[in-house]
Amino acid sequence: MSKYKVDINGITTSSLKVLKSDEMITLFRRYQLEHEESAKEELIMGNLKLVLSMVQKFSQRTENMDDLFQVGCVGLIKAIENFDLSLNVQFSTYAVPMIIGEIKRYLRDFSLVRISRNLRDISYKVLKEKENFICKHGREPTTKELSTILEIKEFDIQEAINSNQSVSSIFDPLYSSEGESLFLIDQIQDAHNELDKANDYLALHDALRQLNDKDQWIINKRYYEGKTQCEIAEELFVSQAQVSRMEKAALQRLKSNM
């Protein structure tokens, strides 16, 4: 696959139509209200370039870009099926995190973990010495004992031992009963919801773009450059109170946009 072109089922994405905002809304209404599968198909085809742009961000992490593109399309389809028009959010704002999420999940689950030659050599020595130690002492040696015998750092020995352990997938079933399964991912607490964070960031970015130049400038100075109201007042040759009112008004308009 070339950098800017993907061929899927005889279709060249470089020549695909990109849907306009009003066209998207019409198609979503046809799909969600009238359940027209043809509308869903048009939505998919009209957003394949969005998938392609996301795939290009991961070009350095895999050689099989065609598979990555297909995985990204899965994320796109999920976004189309779950998008809520009443939220008054651009579809791309909602779809991008879902597409990226599918791609990252694929890379995480199917990328090989490469173990260095040095670590493999240490692992072989550790396994051989553990067998000798068990035969001689009737028990497994500690990491410290192996370190002393092999004259290898404890940390390197522990790394070698860990490299021999099988890798568990977060989608491994822990329990199954009557067709219902409990997976490892269901037991992992997500303290930092990356999807929500990405959605918030994209919504904020979109809302900022809708502000006028003055509002964008004041918010950039205050929250991105970390300027105080007094420092901004000096730049504008106005009072700190005036800057405070400008900031408050800009934040109010930003909140309305979101």
PyMOL commands that set and color helices and strands:
alter all, ss='L'
color gray80, all
select helices_A, chain A and resi 13-15+21-34+37-45+48-56+65-82+85-87+91-110+117-137+143-150+154-163+184-187+194-209+213-224+229-236+240-257
alter helices_A, ss='H'
color red, helices_A
select strands_A, chain A and resi 7-8+11-12+173-177+180-183
alter strands_A, ss='S'
color yellow, strands_A
deselect
rebuild
show_as cartoon
